[in-house]
Amino acid sequence: MNERELWTPDLHQLNQLRLTWDVRFGSRASIYLGPTANYLLSRRKDPESGLLQTSLAPYLWINHAKAGHTTHQFWGGLTAGVRI
């Protein structure tokens, strides 16, 4: 995954678990809604601060970041949409 760069050569991997509830409208359309668990593994250095971190997460439930080690970040969210 690239963040504020055309190409990110370092490890920067977002994993998501989504559990959605779907409601059908007719035979071809539906809406869905549900929680999302986000887990980010990263060795990307922020170009502005030089620290191993990301600006992707709006807030963090878990943030394991040590100098020179892979950063592990976990946060929750919500997913919703329309399927046609």
Buried (B, 14 or more C-beta within 10 A) or exposed (E): EEBEEEEBEEEBEBEEEEEBEEEEEEEEEBBBEEEBBBBBBBBBEBEEEEEBBBEBBEEBEEBEBEEEEBBBBBBEEEEEEEEE
